[in-house]
């Protein structure tokens, strides 16, 4: 019995206390405001909203479920393309010193650029909003993968590579038996950072490009002055981002080298 109480006190009491205090603070702020809806009013709107999340009336009037799925689809495509290019490139940059010195100034210069600054380039090249949003996801996701993968390769002890040379291992054997297992924790960290960035960026990109997506839905609700739905969208974005992060953490725990 004491162990159960101790477990509850250590693991459940702090987050529950934090959530309760957050809701109380929110209720107090809403009570003194004519425009900010309180927790009860927002909850009632959420119940109505999620009672039919997959309705379709017009191309621009669809349930929140479709908006979430469309945003996740864009993130999946852009993130997947970034992984296909960024991870192998990170291995090569970390493996070959000449390539590292060649690409280092380019990566250092382009990495700090705001992801949305790339949106006009995407619109100019692709002539359409959807591929332009995917392009923004791609360009914002690729840098953490390149940098963390290359760092993992460079952290590999030189003795491992010296043994590989003595054994005359092929480059493919070096990659599969030495580089990949040793670099995997760094690579997974880059993937986690990239998916978080991608999910943050898609909301802003969709606000500017339109179409079906959680970002466009937030902007549309703002134009309708529906503040309750905007608050609900904020929670939805946070919960989906948390679930993506937790999924990648569980995947990372399955690998141990």
N, C-alpha and C positions, 0 to 999 in steps of 0.2 A: 504493500500500500504506500509506504514511504517512497519507494522507488518511482511509482507512478506519479505521485505528487511532485517529486523532484524533477522528473522528466517534463511534466506539464509546465512547471515553473520556469525551467531553463529554456525549453524549446517553443512553447506555445504562448505563454503569458506575454513576453515582450512584443511579438508581432501583433497579437490581438489588442494589446494596450495602445500600440501605435496607430492601428486602424481606427479604434474607437476615438482617440484624441483627434485624428484627422477629420473624422465625420463630425465631431462636435465643433471643431474650428470652422469647418465648412458651413455647418448650420448657423453658427453665430454670424459669419460673414454674410450669408444669404438673408438672415433676418434683418440686417441693417441695410440691405440693398433692394432696390426696386427692380433690378434687371437680372441679378444672379439667382438662378433657381436653387432651392435647397435639396438635400439628399432625398427627401420623401418624394418631392415632385419629379426629380430626375429618375428615381426608381420606378415610379408609375409610368413614365414615358418609356423606360427601358422594357418594362413588361409588355407594353403595347407593341413596341418596335420589334422585339424578338418573338412575339407570338406568330409572326409571319415573315421571317427574314428572307425568304426566297420568292417573294412575289415579283411579277413583271407586268408593268403597265405600258411604259414607253421606253425607248432606249436610254433615256436619261432619268427615268423614274423606276428604279428597281430596289429590291430589299437590301438591307445592310449585309446579308449573307453573300449576295452576288458581288457587292463592292469589296468585301474582304477577300473573297476568292480571286477576283481579278487583280487586286493588289499583290496577293501572294504569288499569282502566276507570273506577273511582271518581275517580281523580286526573284523568283525561282529561275527564270530565263537569264536575267542579267547576272545573277550570282553564279549560276552554272557556267556561263561563258567566262566569267572572271576566274573561276576555279580552273577551268580547262587551260587557260592561258597563263594565269598568274602563278600557279603552283609549279608547273614545269620551268617557267622562266626563273622563279625563285631558286630552284635547284641549280640551274645553269649559272646564275649570277653568283651563288655561293660556292659553286664548284670551281669555276674558272676565274682567276684573279683579273685577267685582262677584261673579261666581260663585266666584272664587278666595277672596275674603274671606269669603263666606258659608259655604263648605265647609271652610275651613282649620281652624277650631276643632274641627269634628266629626271630621275625619280625624286631627288631632293627638291627640284624646282616645281614639279607638277603635283606632288602629293599634298602640299598645303592649300591648293586651289579649292575653293568652295565647290562642292558637287553641282550646285545649281548653275554655276558659271559655265558648265559644259552643256547645259540644255540648249542654248541657241545654236551651238555647233551641231547637236543632234537634229534639231529641227531643220537646219540648213542642209544637212547631208541626206537625211532620211525622208524629208518632206511630209512627215506624218507624226502625230503626237505619241502614239503607242510605242513605236520603235525608239523615238527620242527619249521617252521615259526609261525604257530598258537600257539605252545607252548610258544614261546618268547612273543607273544602278551598277552597271558594269564598271564604269570608270571610277566610281567611289568605292567599289568592293575590291578592286584588284590590288590596290597598294598594300593593305594589311597582309594579304596573302604573299605577295612578292617579298616584302620586307621580313616577315617572320620566318618564311621558309628559308630565305637566304641566310638569315641569322642562325637558324638551326644547323644548316650545313657548315657554316663557319665555326660553330661551337664544337664541332666534332674533333676529338683528340687526334692530333697528327699521327700518333702511333698506329691508329687503326688503318690509316691510309698507307703508312709505311709497310705494315704487314701485308696489305693487299698487293702492293708492288712486288714484295718478295715472293708472294704466291702466284704472281702473274695473273691476277684476276682481271677479267674483262670489265669494261666500264659498266655493262649491264649488271654483272655480279656485284660490283662495288655499290651500285645504286640499290639493288634489291636486298642485299645482305647487310650493308653497312649504313649507307646514307639514309634510306627511307625509314628504317626502324629508329635511328637516332634522331631524325628530324621530325618525326611524327608529332611529338608534343608541341613543338613550335608551330608546326603547320596547322594543327587543330586550334591553337590560340589565334592564329591569323584568321582562320575560318570563322571563329566565334566573333572576333572583332568586325569582320567583314559583314556578317549577316545582321549584326546590330546596326551598323552604318547603313546597310541597304534598306532595312525596314524604316529607319528614320527618314531617309532621303525620299523614299517613294511617296510619302504623304505630301511633302512639299512639291515634288515634281508633278504629282497629279493635280494639285491645286492650280498649277500654271498651265497644264496641258489639257485638262478636262477629260471627259469620257467616264467610264464606269470604274470606280475605285474609291477606296476609303478617303483619300485626299480630296478628290472631287466632291465626294459626298459631304465632307466637312464644309467645303467652300459653298456648296449649294445650300446647306442648312444655315450658314451665316447670311447668305443673301435672303433667306426666308425668315431671318431673325429667330430661329429656333435654337435657343441657347441650350436647352436640355439635351438635344441631339448632339450638339457639339461636345458637351461634357461627356456624354456616353461614348462618343467616338474617341475621345482622349483615353478613357479607360480601356476601350477595345484595343487601341493601338498599343497601349502599355501591356495589356494581358497577352496579346499575340506575340509581342516582342519577348516577353518573359518566357512564354512557352517555347519559342524558337531557341532561346538561350539555354533553357533547361534540357531540350532535346539534344543539343550539341554537347552539353556537359555530360549527359548520359552516354553518348557515343564515345566521347573522349575517355571516360572511365573504363570502357571495354578494352581499351588498348593499353598494354603495359609492357614496356621493353626495358 
